Structures are given as C-alpha cells and as structure tokens.
Amino acid sequence: MWVALWLGNAYVSCVLNYYFPWEKQTVTRLIAGLIGMVVYTLGVVYGLIFLFGTAFGLFLGDGIEETYYITIVITLIITLFMTGRMFFANWRQVAIDAERHKKESMEAQYNNLKNQVNPHFLFNSLNALTNLVYQDQDKAVKFIKQLSEVYRYVLASRDKEVVQLEEEIHFLDSYVFLQQIRFGDKLKISIELSDVKSMVAPMALQMLVENAIKHNEISEDHPLTIRVYNRDKKIIIENSLRRKAVLAEDSQGLGLENIKQRYEFLNKHKVEVIEAEGKFVVVIPMIEVV
C-alpha cells in the first residue's frame, strides 16, 4: 500500500507540475498539490479496503475503520511533508532563477546598448550619410531622422523586459532604412506583421536582422533576402543563407544566445533555430499582450 501511495503521489505531482508550474503558478500549484494528493490517498486507502478487505475478513463496518483512519492520517502527514518540501525547494529555485535573470537582463541591456552604439555601426551610418549629403539632401535629412529614431528607441527600451510589437516594428523599419541606404538593392527585407498584436523582447527582431547582415554575403550576384512574418502565433525571421568566409571581429554569435535566454524566462515556449535548404530561420513565440 505504501508503495502504491508513494508512486501514485509522485505521478500526481508530475501531472500537476505540467499543468501548474511552480515558477509561474506557485500558490495554485501548492493548493492543487494538497487537494490532489489528499484525494488520491483517500481513494487508494478505501479502494484497497473495498478490494482486499474481504479476503482478510476485514470490513469497514467491523470496527476496523480506526486502524485505517490512522493509516490515512499518517499518509496525509507524509504527503503534506512531501508537498511542503517540494514547495520550498521550488520556491528557492524560483528565487535563484529570478536573481540570475535579473543579472542576465542587466547584462543584456548593456550589451544591446553597446552593440547599437558600437563604432562600426556608427562609422557605417556616418559614411553612408556623407555620401547622401552630396547625392540627395532630402534623403539625407530622412536618414538623420531615422538614425535618431534608432538611438531613441535603444535608450527608451533599455529598462524594459517586453515592448509592444508595433514599437519594435517601428524601430526595425528605421534600422532597415539605414541598412538599405548602405546596401541598396543588394539587401531585400520584407516585414509582414501588420495587424499582429503581441509583445516582444526589445530589439529581438533587430538583432536577428543584424545577425543575418553580419554573417552573410551581400553582393550584386548574391543579394541577401530577409523576411519577417507571423504564423501559428509565432514570429518568423527567415533569411537566405550564404555565410561570409571571414566574419567581423564583433560577430561572436552572442545575439542569438541572448535572445534564447531572455525568451526562456519570458515564455514557456523556446526560440527555435532551423537551418535547411539554403535558409536560416529563427522562430520566436509570441508573448500575450497585457
């Protein structure tokens, strides 16, 4: 009986952990665990009495209830102890994960700001602007406005864990404008996220577009094509794949890893990375609008 109770309670606990994760629904999980284990324990004890009591000449009406009540009480005490132990163990883990995320979030904010204001990005932007001033002054004015929008967004979002998707798209449009001035028809970017309501980690889409530009060849013979769209409550960033023979010094592959870590905390669904048939695809789960 004790083995059946222990195994059954362990199974109940696993099921409840799936539907009510400790780190997201702590109180609900605690209450559900207590109720579930109590109901299971009572069911097993009375079920064993009903099934096997006759074989041993034991019946609920023969005064043996007291013995089984004691058994039930002992089992419930053990169950409560196990649930309490599990609660405090998970509570401690949640506290550790929260502290780790806080540290990683601060590092991510710093890295995002540093990456966007790095000398390479600024040098390339100013170099493109210099050429525009002589070629098309109206476009140069627009270039300066879009450049200021990029930096404004970086500063405004550095303390946020999530932002509205439409804000991220506006920022991405500004960033794409700067890059298309630089690369011209060699860079083709399509953003198909109109009327999509979602939250997103700040600068996640931009970092993925930037990664595609950093890591792939962009030339007249081999233009880089990037498509950003949604499907099945997911945002998909897809680019043609033709890796550069030599990467720049600042291309360390940290951007994608940064996004994965942030989404592990923000959403139960993980970021997917797919490489096949000459394409590199990153799938980001949508975050419910609050």
Sine and cosine of phi, psi and omega as CSV:
sin_phi,cos_phi,sin_psi,cos_psi,sin_omega,cos_omega
0.00,0.00,-0.67,0.74,-0.02,-1.00
-0.90,0.44,-0.62,0.78,0.03,-1.00
-0.89,0.45,-0.70,0.72,0.01,-1.00
-0.88,0.48,-0.67,0.75,0.00,-1.00
-0.91,0.41,-0.69,0.72,-0.04,-1.00
-0.91,0.42,-0.74,0.67,0.00,-1.00
-0.90,0.43,-0.66,0.75,0.00,-1.00
-0.90,0.43,-0.71,0.71,0.02,-1.00
-0.90,0.44,-0.59,0.81,0.04,-1.00
-0.90,0.44,-0.66,0.75,0.02,-1.00
-0.91,0.41,-0.70,0.71,0.04,-1.00
-0.85,0.53,-0.67,0.74,0.00,-1.00
-0.89,0.46,-0.68,0.74,0.01,-1.00
-0.89,0.45,-0.68,0.74,0.01,-1.00
-0.89,0.45,-0.71,0.71,-0.01,-1.00
-0.92,0.40,-0.57,0.82,0.04,-1.00
-0.88,0.47,-0.54,0.84,0.00,-1.00
-0.95,0.32,-0.71,0.70,-0.06,-1.00
-0.99,0.11,-0.48,0.88,-0.02,-1.00
-0.75,-0.66,0.98,0.18,-0.03,-1.00
-0.86,0.51,0.68,-0.74,-0.01,-1.00
-0.84,0.54,-0.66,0.75,-0.12,-0.99
-0.95,0.30,-0.33,0.95,-0.03,-1.00
-0.94,-0.34,-0.51,0.86,-0.05,-1.00
-0.72,-0.69,0.89,0.45,-0.14,-0.99
-0.87,0.50,-0.79,0.61,-0.06,-1.00
-0.91,0.41,-0.71,0.71,0.02,-1.00
-0.87,0.50,-0.67,0.74,0.00,-1.00
-0.91,0.43,-0.63,0.78,0.00,-1.00
-0.90,0.44,-0.75,0.66,-0.01,-1.00
-0.91,0.42,-0.72,0.70,0.00,-1.00
-0.88,0.47,-0.60,0.80,0.01,-1.00
-0.91,0.42,-0.70,0.72,0.01,-1.00
-0.90,0.44,-0.74,0.67,-0.02,-1.00
-0.90,0.43,-0.72,0.70,-0.04,-1.00
-0.88,0.47,-0.69,0.73,-0.03,-1.00
-0.95,0.32,-0.59,0.81,0.04,-1.00
-0.91,0.42,-0.73,0.68,0.01,-1.00
-0.88,0.47,-0.69,0.73,0.00,-1.00
-0.89,0.45,-0.69,0.72,-0.02,-1.00
-0.88,0.48,-0.74,0.67,0.01,-1.00
-0.88,0.48,-0.66,0.75,-0.01,-1.00
-0.90,0.44,-0.67,0.74,-0.01,-1.00
-0.92,0.40,-0.73,0.69,-0.05,-1.00
-0.88,0.48,-0.77,0.64,-0.02,-1.00
-0.93,0.36,-0.52,0.85,0.05,-1.00
-0.91,0.41,-0.65,0.76,0.04,-1.00
-0.91,0.41,-0.63,0.77,0.04,-1.00
-0.89,0.46,-0.70,0.71,-0.05,-1.00
-0.92,0.40,-0.64,0.77,-0.08,-1.00
-0.99,0.16,-0.65,0.76,-0.14,-0.99
-0.91,-0.42,-0.09,1.00,-0.03,-1.00
-0.88,0.47,-0.64,0.77,-0.03,-1.00
-0.89,0.46,-0.62,0.78,-0.02,-1.00
-0.88,0.48,-0.47,0.88,-0.02,-1.00
-0.96,-0.29,0.17,0.99,0.01,-1.00
0.95,0.32,0.49,0.87,-0.04,-1.00
-0.92,-0.38,0.75,-0.67,0.02,-1.00
-0.70,-0.71,0.52,-0.86,-0.02,-1.00
-0.87,0.49,-0.41,0.91,-0.04,-1.00
-1.00,-0.06,0.11,0.99,-0.07,-1.00
-0.98,-0.17,0.36,0.93,0.04,-1.00
0.99,0.13,0.14,0.99,-0.01,-1.00
-1.00,-0.02,-0.03,1.00,-0.04,-1.00
-0.85,0.53,-0.57,0.82,-0.05,-1.00
-0.87,0.49,-0.65,0.76,0.02,-1.00
-0.89,0.46,-0.68,0.74,-0.03,-1.00
-0.96,0.27,-0.51,0.86,0.08,-1.00
-0.89,0.45,-0.64,0.77,0.04,-1.00
-0.90,0.45,-0.66,0.75,0.04,-1.00
-0.86,0.50,-0.69,0.72,0.00,-1.00
-0.89,0.45,-0.70,0.72,-0.02,-1.00
-0.88,0.48,-0.71,0.70,0.02,-1.00
-0.88,0.48,-0.69,0.72,0.00,-1.00
-0.89,0.45,-0.67,0.74,0.01,-1.00
-0.90,0.43,-0.61,0.79,0.03,-1.00
-0.89,0.46,-0.70,0.72,0.04,-1.00
-0.90,0.45,-0.65,0.76,0.01,-1.00
-0.88,0.47,-0.72,0.70,0.03,-1.00
-0.88,0.48,-0.64,0.77,0.02,-1.00
-0.89,0.45,-0.71,0.70,0.00,-1.00
-0.89,0.45,-0.68,0.74,0.00,-1.00
-0.91,0.41,-0.69,0.72,0.02,-1.00
-0.89,0.46,-0.68,0.74,0.02,-1.00
-0.88,0.47,-0.69,0.73,0.01,-1.00
-0.91,0.42,-0.63,0.78,0.01,-1.00
-0.87,0.49,-0.76,0.65,-0.05,-1.00
-0.94,0.35,-0.55,0.83,0.05,-1.00
-0.91,0.42,-0.70,0.72,0.01,-1.00
-0.95,0.32,-0.58,0.81,0.06,-1.00
-0.87,0.49,-0.67,0.75,0.04,-1.00
-0.90,0.43,-0.66,0.75,0.01,-1.00
-0.91,0.42,-0.63,0.77,0.04,-1.00
-0.88,0.48,-0.67,0.74,0.02,-1.00
-0.89,0.45,-0.66,0.75,0.03,-1.00
-0.91,0.42,-0.70,0.71,0.00,-1.00
-0.90,0.44,-0.62,0.78,0.01,-1.00
-0.90,0.43,-0.66,0.75,0.02,-1.00
-0.92,0.39,-0.64,0.77,0.04,-1.00
-0.90,0.44,-0.68,0.73,0.01,-1.00
-0.90,0.44,-0.63,0.78,0.01,-1.00
-0.86,0.51,-0.70,0.72,0.01,-1.00
-0.91,0.41,-0.71,0.71,0.00,-1.00
-0.91,0.41,-0.58,0.82,0.01,-1.00
-0.91,0.42,-0.66,0.75,0.04,-1.00
-0.90,0.44,-0.66,0.75,0.03,-1.00
-0.91,0.41,-0.63,0.77,0.01,-1.00
-0.90,0.43,-0.66,0.75,0.02,-1.00
-0.88,0.48,-0.68,0.73,0.01,-1.00
-0.91,0.41,-0.71,0.71,-0.03,-1.00
-0.91,0.42,-0.63,0.77,0.03,-1.00
-0.88,0.48,-0.72,0.70,-0.01,-1.00
-0.91,0.42,-0.70,0.71,-0.02,-1.00
-0.90,0.44,-0.68,0.73,-0.03,-1.00
-0.91,0.42,-0.61,0.79,-0.02,-1.00
-0.97,0.25,-0.48,0.88,-0.05,-1.00
-0.98,-0.20,0.25,0.97,-0.03,-1.00
-0.93,0.37,0.42,-0.91,-0.08,-1.00
-0.86,0.51,-0.54,0.84,-0.03,-1.00
-0.90,0.44,-0.74,0.67,-0.01,-1.00
-0.89,0.45,-0.72,0.69,-0.02,-1.00
-0.91,0.41,-0.68,0.74,0.01,-1.00
-0.87,0.49,-0.74,0.67,-0.01,-1.00
-0.89,0.46,-0.64,0.77,0.00,-1.00
-0.92,0.40,-0.70,0.71,-0.01,-1.00
-0.93,0.37,-0.56,0.83,0.03,-1.00
-0.91,0.42,-0.68,0.74,0.05,-1.00
-0.91,0.42,-0.62,0.79,0.00,-1.00
-0.91,0.42,-0.64,0.77,0.01,-1.00
-0.85,0.52,-0.70,0.71,0.02,-1.00
-0.92,0.40,-0.61,0.79,-0.02,-1.00
-0.91,0.41,-0.58,0.81,-0.05,-1.00
-0.84,0.54,-0.60,0.80,-0.01,-1.00
-1.00,0.08,-0.44,0.90,-0.09,-1.00
-1.00,-0.05,-0.68,0.73,-0.11,-0.99
-0.44,-0.90,0.99,-0.12,-0.09,-1.00
-0.92,0.39,-0.57,0.82,0.02,-1.00
-0.90,0.43,-0.68,0.73,0.04,-1.00
-0.93,0.37,-0.52,0.85,0.05,-1.00
-0.90,0.44,-0.64,0.77,0.04,-1.00
-0.89,0.45,-0.68,0.73,0.03,-1.00
-0.90,0.43,-0.61,0.79,0.02,-1.00
-0.87,0.49,-0.71,0.71,0.01,-1.00
-0.89,0.46,-0.65,0.76,0.02,-1.00
-0.89,0.45,-0.70,0.72,-0.01,-1.00
-0.93,0.38,-0.59,0.80,0.05,-1.00
-0.89,0.45,-0.65,0.76,0.03,-1.00
-0.92,0.38,-0.55,0.84,0.05,-1.00
-0.90,0.44,-0.64,0.77,0.03,-1.00
-0.87,0.50,-0.76,0.65,-0.05,-1.00
-0.94,0.33,-0.55,0.83,0.03,-1.00
-0.89,0.46,-0.70,0.72,-0.01,-1.00
-0.91,0.41,-0.66,0.75,0.02,-1.00
-0.84,0.54,-0.72,0.69,-0.02,-1.00
-0.94,0.33,-0.60,0.80,-0.05,-1.00
-0.95,0.30,-0.49,0.87,-0.11,-0.99
-0.98,-0.20,0.01,1.00,-0.13,-0.99
-0.92,0.40,-0.38,0.93,-0.01,-1.00
-0.98,-0.21,0.17,0.99,-0.06,-1.00
-0.95,-0.30,0.59,-0.81,0.08,-1.00
-1.00,0.08,-0.58,0.81,0.06,-1.00
-0.66,-0.75,0.41,-0.91,0.07,-1.00
-0.69,-0.72,0.27,-0.96,0.08,-1.00
-0.91,0.42,0.64,-0.77,-0.02,-1.00
-0.85,0.53,-0.61,0.79,-0.03,-1.00
-0.90,0.44,-0.53,0.85,0.08,-1.00
-0.92,0.39,-0.68,0.73,0.02,-1.00
-0.90,0.43,-0.62,0.78,0.01,-1.00
-0.91,0.41,-0.66,0.75,0.03,-1.00
-0.87,0.50,-0.69,0.73,0.05,-1.00
-0.90,0.44,-0.69,0.72,-0.01,-1.00
-0.90,0.45,-0.62,0.79,0.05,-1.00
-0.86,0.51,-0.67,0.74,0.02,-1.00
-0.90,0.43,-0.69,0.72,0.00,-1.00
-0.90,0.43,-0.68,0.73,0.00,-1.00
-0.89,0.45,-0.64,0.77,0.03,-1.00
-0.85,0.53,-0.71,0.71,0.00,-1.00
-0.89,0.46,-0.67,0.74,-0.04,-1.00
-0.95,0.32,-0.57,0.82,0.00,-1.00
-0.96,0.28,-0.46,0.89,0.14,-0.99
-0.90,0.43,-0.61,0.79,-0.02,-1.00
-0.95,0.30,-0.70,0.72,-0.12,-0.99
-0.98,-0.19,-0.31,0.95,0.00,-1.00
0.91,0.41,-0.65,-0.76,-0.05,-1.00
-0.95,0.31,-0.12,0.99,0.03,-1.00
-0.96,0.28,-0.24,0.97,0.02,-1.00
-0.85,-0.53,0.88,-0.48,-0.01,-1.00
-0.86,-0.50,0.90,-0.44,-0.05,-1.00
-0.83,-0.55,0.78,-0.62,0.02,-1.00
-0.87,-0.50,0.83,-0.56,0.01,-1.00
-0.91,-0.41,0.93,-0.36,-0.10,-1.00
-0.88,-0.47,0.93,0.36,-0.05,-1.00
-0.76,-0.65,0.49,0.87,0.01,-1.00
-0.94,0.35,0.63,-0.77,0.04,-1.00
0.90,0.44,0.37,0.93,0.06,-1.00
-0.99,-0.13,0.83,-0.55,-0.01,-1.00
-0.98,-0.21,0.89,-0.46,-0.02,-1.00
-0.23,-0.97,0.27,-0.96,0.19,-0.98
-0.97,-0.23,0.35,-0.94,-0.01,-1.00
-0.48,-0.87,0.49,-0.87,0.09,-1.00
-0.91,0.42,0.74,-0.67,-0.07,-1.00
-0.85,0.52,0.71,-0.71,0.05,-1.00
0.93,0.37,0.20,0.98,0.01,-1.00
-0.91,0.41,-0.75,0.66,-0.02,-1.00
-0.91,0.42,-0.67,0.74,0.00,-1.00
-0.89,0.46,-0.66,0.76,-0.01,-1.00
-0.90,0.44,-0.60,0.80,0.00,-1.00
-0.95,0.32,-0.62,0.78,0.09,-1.00
-0.91,0.42,-0.68,0.74,0.03,-1.00
-0.88,0.47,-0.65,0.76,0.04,-1.00
-0.87,0.50,-0.68,0.74,0.01,-1.00
-0.88,0.48,-0.65,0.76,0.00,-1.00
-0.93,0.36,-0.64,0.77,-0.03,-1.00
-0.92,0.39,-0.64,0.77,-0.21,-0.98
-0.99,-0.11,-0.12,0.99,-0.09,-1.00
-0.87,-0.50,0.47,-0.88,0.06,-1.00
-0.93,0.37,0.67,-0.74,0.05,-1.00
-0.76,-0.65,0.94,-0.33,-0.05,-1.00
-0.49,-0.87,0.12,-0.99,0.03,-1.00
-0.89,0.47,-0.64,0.77,-0.02,-1.00
-0.97,0.25,-0.49,0.87,-0.05,-1.00
-0.73,-0.69,0.97,0.24,0.04,-1.00
-0.92,0.39,0.49,-0.87,0.03,-1.00
-1.00,-0.05,0.81,-0.58,0.02,-1.00
-0.93,-0.36,0.80,-0.60,0.00,-1.00
-0.81,-0.59,0.73,-0.68,0.02,-1.00
-0.79,-0.61,0.75,-0.66,0.03,-1.00
-0.87,-0.49,0.89,-0.46,-0.06,-1.00
-0.49,-0.87,0.07,-1.00,-0.02,-1.00
-0.86,-0.51,0.49,-0.87,0.05,-1.00
-0.31,-0.95,0.75,-0.66,0.06,-1.00
0.79,0.61,0.75,0.66,0.04,-1.00
0.87,0.49,0.55,0.83,0.05,-1.00
-0.69,-0.73,0.51,-0.86,0.07,-1.00
-0.98,-0.21,0.78,-0.62,-0.09,-1.00
-0.90,-0.44,0.79,-0.61,0.08,-1.00
-0.92,-0.40,0.91,-0.40,-0.13,-0.99
-0.83,-0.56,0.76,-0.65,0.04,-1.00
-0.70,-0.72,0.48,-0.88,0.09,-1.00
-0.91,0.42,0.54,-0.84,-0.15,-0.99
-0.90,-0.44,0.92,-0.40,0.13,-0.99
-0.50,-0.87,1.00,0.05,-0.15,-0.99
-0.89,0.45,0.58,-0.81,0.10,-0.99
-0.93,0.38,0.54,-0.84,0.04,-1.00
-0.93,0.37,-0.62,0.79,0.00,-1.00
-0.78,-0.62,0.79,-0.61,0.00,-1.00
-1.00,-0.04,0.43,-0.90,0.08,-1.00
-0.92,0.40,0.37,-0.93,-0.05,-1.00
-0.87,0.48,-0.51,0.86,-0.06,-1.00
-1.00,0.03,0.10,0.99,0.02,-1.00
-1.00,-0.10,1.00,0.07,-0.09,-1.00
-0.96,-0.29,0.08,1.00,0.02,-1.00
0.95,0.31,0.36,0.93,-0.05,-1.00
-0.99,0.12,-0.41,0.91,-0.08,-1.00
-0.88,0.47,-0.73,0.68,-0.02,-1.00
-0.91,0.41,-0.66,0.75,0.02,-1.00
-0.90,0.44,-0.61,0.79,0.04,-1.00
-0.88,0.48,-0.70,0.71,0.00,-1.00
-0.91,0.42,-0.67,0.74,0.03,-1.00
-0.85,0.52,-0.72,0.70,-0.04,-1.00
-0.91,0.42,-0.66,0.75,0.00,-1.00
-0.91,0.42,-0.65,0.76,-0.03,-1.00
-0.96,0.28,-0.43,0.90,0.09,-1.00
-0.88,0.47,-0.53,0.85,0.03,-1.00
-1.00,0.09,-0.59,0.81,-0.12,-0.99
-0.99,0.13,-0.43,0.90,-0.16,-0.99
-0.53,-0.85,0.59,-0.81,-0.01,-1.00
-0.95,0.32,-0.31,0.95,0.04,-1.00
-1.00,-0.03,0.70,-0.72,-0.07,-1.00
-1.00,0.05,0.37,-0.93,0.12,-0.99
-0.95,0.31,0.73,-0.69,0.00,-1.00
-0.97,-0.25,0.65,-0.76,0.06,-1.00
-0.84,-0.54,0.84,-0.55,-0.07,-1.00
-0.79,-0.61,0.75,-0.66,0.04,-1.00
-0.78,-0.62,0.93,-0.38,-0.05,-1.00
-0.26,-0.97,0.54,-0.84,0.12,-0.99
0.81,0.58,0.69,0.72,0.06,-1.00
0.95,0.31,0.33,0.94,0.01,-1.00
-0.76,-0.65,0.53,-0.85,0.11,-0.99
-0.89,-0.46,0.86,-0.52,-0.13,-0.99
-0.82,-0.57,0.74,-0.67,0.11,-0.99
-0.87,-0.50,0.80,-0.60,-0.04,-1.00
-0.93,-0.36,0.86,-0.51,-0.02,-1.00
-0.93,-0.37,0.79,-0.61,0.03,-1.00
-0.94,0.35,0.62,-0.78,0.08,-1.00
-0.95,0.32,0.55,-0.83,0.05,-1.00
-0.95,-0.30,0.76,-0.65,-0.09,-1.00
-0.86,0.52,0.69,-0.73,0.03,-1.00
-0.94,0.35,0.76,-0.65,0.01,-1.00
-0.96,-0.29,0.00,0.00,0.00,0.00
